[in-house]
Amino acid sequence: MITTQQPVLEDDALYIGDNGRVYHGRCSGMSARFTGQDISGQKVERITEPEIQADPELWQCERCVDNN
């Protein structure tokens, strides 16, 4: 029997890893996306809406910015 694992990070939410990198759930690595922990085992933290509104330029997904 094959089990389909669901992502634990929301696609459009922003998260920060222990290395300070910011990314959307959809842009995160597979470890973070499906476990909520980055490849080093550290928990990724969701950035709250008030934090984003206080300084929107600080909280930009690195992968999305790099692709523009």
DSSP file (Angstrom, degrees, kcal/mol; ACC not computed):
  #  RESIDUE AA STRUCTURE BP1 BP2  ACC     N-H-->O    O-->H-N    N-H-->O    O-->H-N    TCO  KAPPA ALPHA  PHI   PSI    X-CA   Y-CA   Z-CA
    1    1 A M              0   0    0      0, 0.0     2,-0.5     0, 0.0     0, 0.0   0.000 360.0 360.0 360.0 130.7    0.0    0.0    0.0
    2    2 A I        -     0   0    0      2,-0.0     2,-0.5     0, 0.0     0, 0.0  -0.825 360.0-155.0 -97.9 131.1    1.4    3.4   -1.0
    3    3 A T        -     0   0    0     -2,-0.5     2,-0.6     2,-0.0     0, 0.0  -0.894   7.8-142.3-106.1 133.2    0.7    6.3    1.4
    4    4 A T        -     0   0    0     -2,-0.5     2,-0.3     0, 0.0    -2,-0.0  -0.846  16.6-144.4 -95.7 120.0    0.7    9.9    0.1
    5    5 A Q        -     0   0    0     -2,-0.6    29,-0.0     1,-0.0    -2,-0.0  -0.646   9.5-141.4 -85.1 139.1    2.2   12.3    2.5
    6    6 A Q        -     0   0    0     -2,-0.3     2,-0.0    28,-0.1    -1,-0.0  -0.780  24.0-105.8 -98.8 142.7    0.7   15.8    2.8
    7    7 A P        -     0   0    0      0, 0.0    27,-0.3     0, 0.0    26,-0.1  -0.355  18.5-156.3 -62.5 144.9    2.9   18.9    3.2
    8    8 A V  S    S+     0   0    0     25,-2.5     2,-0.4    24,-0.2    26,-0.2   0.612  74.7  76.6 -96.2 -16.1    2.8   20.4    6.7
    9    9 A L  S    S-     0   0    0     24,-1.5     2,-0.3    16,-0.1     6,-0.0  -0.791  87.3-119.7 -94.3 138.0    3.8   23.9    5.4
   10   10 A E    >   -     0   0    0     -2,-0.4    15,-0.9     1,-0.1     3,-0.8  -0.575  20.4-127.8 -76.1 137.0    1.2   26.0    3.8
   11   11 A D  T 3  S+     0   0    0     -2,-0.3    15,-1.8    14,-0.3    14,-0.3   0.877 103.2  34.3 -52.7 -48.3    2.1   26.9    0.2
   12   12 A D  T 3  S+     0   0    0     12,-0.2    -1,-0.2    13,-0.2     2,-0.2   0.472  95.3 101.3 -94.3  -2.1    1.6   30.7    0.4
   13   13 A A  S <  S-     0   0    0     -3,-0.8    12,-1.5     1,-0.0     2,-0.4  -0.520  70.9-124.6 -79.6 151.0    2.7   31.2    4.0
   14   14 A L  E     -A   24   0A   0     33,-0.4    33,-2.8    10,-0.2     2,-0.3  -0.783  29.0-174.5 -97.1 141.3    6.2   32.6    4.7
   15   15 A Y  E     -AB  23  46A   0      8,-2.7     8,-2.3    -2,-0.4     2,-0.4  -0.924  15.2-145.7-132.2 155.5    8.6   30.7    6.9
   16   16 A I  E     -AB  22  45A   0     29,-2.7    29,-2.4    -2,-0.3     6,-0.2  -0.986  13.7-150.3-124.3 135.1   12.0   31.3    8.4
   17   17 A G    >   -     0   0    0      4,-2.2     3,-2.0    -2,-0.4    27,-0.1  -0.411  36.5 -95.7 -94.2 174.5   14.7   28.7    8.9
   18   18 A D  T 3  S+     0   0    0      1,-0.3    -1,-0.1     2,-0.1    25,-0.0   0.700 123.7  59.5 -66.2 -18.0   17.4   28.6   11.5
   19   19 A N  T 3  S-     0   0    0      2,-0.1    -1,-0.3     1,-0.0     3,-0.1   0.386 119.9-107.9 -89.7   4.2   19.8   30.0    9.0
   20   20 A G  S <  S+     0   0    0     -3,-2.0     2,-0.2     1,-0.3    -2,-0.1   0.446  70.4 145.0  86.5   0.1   17.7   33.1    8.6
   21   21 A R        -     0   0    0     40,-0.0    -4,-2.2    -5,-0.0     2,-0.4  -0.507  37.2-149.2 -74.5 140.8   16.4   32.2    5.1
   22   22 A V  E     +A   16   0A   0     38,-0.3    40,-2.7    -6,-0.2    41,-0.3  -0.917  27.7 151.8-111.9 135.4   12.9   33.2    4.3
   23   23 A Y  E     -A   15   0A   0     -8,-2.3    -8,-2.7    -2,-0.4     2,-0.1  -0.993  43.2-104.2-158.0 156.5   10.7   31.2    1.9
   24   24 A H  E >>  -A   14   0A   0     -2,-0.3     3,-0.7   -10,-0.2     4,-0.7  -0.411  40.5-110.6 -73.0 158.7    7.1   30.2    1.1
   25   25 A G  G >4 S+     0   0    0    -12,-1.5     3,-0.9   -15,-0.9   -14,-0.3   0.897 121.1  52.7 -55.8 -40.7    6.0   26.8    2.0
   26   26 A R  G 34 S+     0   0    0    -15,-1.8    -1,-0.2     1,-0.2   -15,-0.1   0.719 110.6  48.0 -70.1 -20.2    5.9   25.9   -1.7
   27   27 A C  G <4 S+     0   0    0     -3,-0.7    -1,-0.2   -16,-0.3    -2,-0.2   0.470  90.8 105.3 -97.9  -4.0    9.5   27.1   -2.2
   28   28 A S  S << S-     0   0    0     -3,-0.9    -3,-0.0    -4,-0.7    -4,-0.0  -0.229  79.9 -93.2 -73.6 165.0   10.9   25.2    0.8
   29   29 A G     >  -     0   0    0      1,-0.1     4,-2.8     4,-0.0     5,-0.2  -0.291  40.4-103.5 -70.3 164.5   13.1   22.1    0.6
   30   30 A M  H  > S+     0   0    0      1,-0.2     4,-2.2     2,-0.2     5,-0.3   0.875 118.8  55.5 -61.2 -39.9   11.4   18.7    0.8
   31   31 A S  H  > S+     0   0    0      1,-0.2     4,-1.6     2,-0.2     6,-0.7   0.957 114.8  38.8 -58.6 -50.1   12.5   18.1    4.4
   32   32 A A  H  > S+     0   0    0      4,-0.2     4,-2.2     3,-0.2    -2,-0.2   0.925 113.9  55.1 -66.1 -44.6   10.9   21.4    5.6
   33   33 A R  H  < S+     0   0    0     -4,-2.8   -25,-2.5     1,-0.2   -24,-1.5   0.871 120.0  29.1 -59.1 -40.0    7.9   21.1    3.4
   34   34 A F  H  < S+     0   0    0     -4,-2.2    -1,-0.2   -27,-0.3    -2,-0.2   0.590 134.1  26.9-101.8 -11.2    6.8   17.7    4.7
   35   35 A T  H  < S-     0   0    0     -4,-1.6    -3,-0.2    -5,-0.3    -2,-0.2   0.599  92.3-122.8-122.0 -18.7    8.2   17.6    8.2
   36   36 A G  S  < S+     0   0    0     -4,-2.2     8,-2.4    -5,-0.4     2,-0.4   0.542  83.6  99.3  81.9   6.5    8.3   21.3    9.4
   37   37 A Q  B    S-C   43   0B   0     -6,-0.7    -1,-0.3     6,-0.3     6,-0.3  -0.972  72.8-123.9-126.3 141.8   12.0   20.8   10.1
   38   38 A D    >   -     0   0    0      4,-3.3     3,-2.3    -2,-0.4     6,-0.0  -0.150  43.6 -87.1 -74.9 179.7   14.9   21.9    7.8
   39   39 A I  T 3  S+     0   0    0      1,-0.3    -1,-0.1     2,-0.1    -2,-0.0   0.738 129.5  56.3 -63.4 -22.8   17.5   19.5    6.7
   40   40 A S  T 3  S-     0   0    0      2,-0.1    -1,-0.3     1,-0.0     3,-0.1   0.486 121.6-106.8 -85.7  -2.6   19.6   20.1    9.8
   41   41 A G  S <  S+     0   0    0     -3,-2.3     2,-0.3     1,-0.3    -2,-0.1   0.448  74.9 137.3  94.4   0.7   16.6   19.1   11.9
   42   42 A Q        -     0   0    0      1,-0.1    -4,-3.3    -5,-0.1    -1,-0.3  -0.612  59.0-110.6 -83.6 140.9   15.7   22.6   13.2
   43   43 A K  B     -C   37   0B   0     -2,-0.3     2,-0.3    -6,-0.3    -6,-0.3  -0.460  26.4-134.2 -68.9 135.9   12.1   23.6   13.2
   44   44 A V        -     0   0    0     -8,-2.4     2,-0.4    -2,-0.2   -27,-0.2  -0.720  20.0-140.2 -88.1 145.0   11.0   26.2   10.7
   45   45 A E  E     -B   16   0A   0    -29,-2.4   -29,-2.7    -2,-0.3     2,-0.3  -0.877   9.3-124.5-111.5 135.9    8.9   29.0   12.1
   46   46 A R  E     -B   15   0A   0     -2,-0.4     2,-0.5   -31,-0.2   -31,-0.3  -0.584  24.2-129.7 -75.5 136.7    5.9   30.7   10.3
   47   47 A I        -     0   0    0    -33,-2.8   -33,-0.4    -2,-0.3     2,-0.1  -0.766  27.5-127.1 -87.5 129.1    6.2   34.4   10.0
   48   48 A T     >  -     0   0    0     -2,-0.5     4,-2.0     1,-0.1     3,-0.3  -0.358  15.4-113.8 -79.7 157.3    3.1   36.1   11.2
   49   49 A E  H  > S+     0   0    0      1,-0.2     4,-2.7     2,-0.2     5,-0.2   0.888 115.8  53.9 -57.1 -44.2    1.0   38.6    9.3
   50   50 A P  H  > S+     0   0    0      0, 0.0     4,-1.9     0, 0.0    -1,-0.2   0.883 108.2  51.0 -60.8 -35.5    1.8   41.5   11.7
   51   51 A E  H  > S+     0   0    0     -3,-0.3     4,-1.2     2,-0.2    -2,-0.2   0.904 111.7  47.1 -65.6 -40.6    5.6   40.8   11.2
   52   52 A I  H  < S+     0   0    0     -4,-2.0     3,-0.4     1,-0.2     7,-0.2   0.924 112.7  48.5 -66.4 -44.7    5.2   40.9    7.5
   53   53 A Q  H  < S+     0   0    0     -4,-2.7    -1,-0.2     1,-0.2    -2,-0.2   0.825 106.0  58.4 -66.4 -31.8    3.2   44.1    7.5
   54   54 A A  H  < S+     0   0    0     -4,-1.9    -1,-0.2     1,-0.2    -2,-0.2   0.841 131.1   4.2 -67.5 -33.1    5.7   45.8    9.8
   55   55 A D    >X  +     0   0    0     -4,-1.2     4,-1.2    -3,-0.4     3,-1.0  -0.496  68.1 173.2-152.9  74.8    8.5   45.3    7.3
   56   56 A P  T 34 S+     0   0    0      0, 0.0    -3,-0.1     0, 0.0    -1,-0.1   0.797  79.3  57.4 -60.3 -31.2    7.4   43.7    4.0
   57   57 A E  T 34 S+     0   0    0      1,-0.2     3,-0.4     2,-0.1    -5,-0.0   0.820 103.5  54.0 -70.3 -28.9   10.8   44.1    2.3
   58   58 A L  T <4 S+     0   0    0     -3,-1.0     2,-1.0     1,-0.2    -1,-0.2   0.863 104.6  56.8 -69.3 -36.2   12.5   42.1    5.1
   59   59 A W  S  < S+     0   0    0     -4,-1.2     2,-0.4    -7,-0.2    -1,-0.2  -0.557  73.5 134.8-101.6  68.6   10.1   39.2    4.7
   60   60 A Q        -     0   0    0     -2,-1.0     2,-0.3    -3,-0.4   -38,-0.3  -0.945  62.3-108.1-115.8 137.5   10.5   38.2    1.0
   61   61 A C     >  -     0   0    0     -2,-0.4     4,-2.3     1,-0.2   -38,-0.3  -0.462  24.2-147.0 -62.7 122.0   10.9   34.7   -0.2
   62   62 A E  H  > S+     0   0    0    -40,-2.7     4,-2.2    -2,-0.3    -1,-0.2   0.865  96.1  49.9 -61.8 -37.9   14.5   34.3   -1.4
   63   63 A R  H  > S+     0   0    0    -41,-0.3     4,-1.3     2,-0.2    -1,-0.2   0.895 111.5  47.7 -71.4 -38.3   13.6   31.8   -4.1
   64   64 A C  H  4 S+     0   0    0      2,-0.2     4,-0.4     1,-0.2    -2,-0.2   0.906 113.4  48.3 -67.6 -40.5   10.8   34.0   -5.5
   65   65 A V  H >< S+     0   0    0     -4,-2.3     3,-1.0     1,-0.2    -2,-0.2   0.901 110.3  52.1 -65.3 -41.5   13.1   37.1   -5.5
   66   66 A D  H 3< S+     0   0    0     -4,-2.2    -1,-0.2     1,-0.2    -2,-0.2   0.795 106.9  53.7 -65.4 -29.0   15.9   35.2   -7.2
   67   67 A N  T 3<        0   0    0     -4,-1.3    -1,-0.2     1,-0.2    -2,-0.2   0.519 360.0 360.0 -85.9  -5.4   13.6   34.1  -10.0
   68   68 A N    <         0   0    0     -3,-1.0    -1,-0.2    -4,-0.4    -2,-0.2   0.429 360.0 360.0 -93.5 360.0   12.4   37.6  -10.9
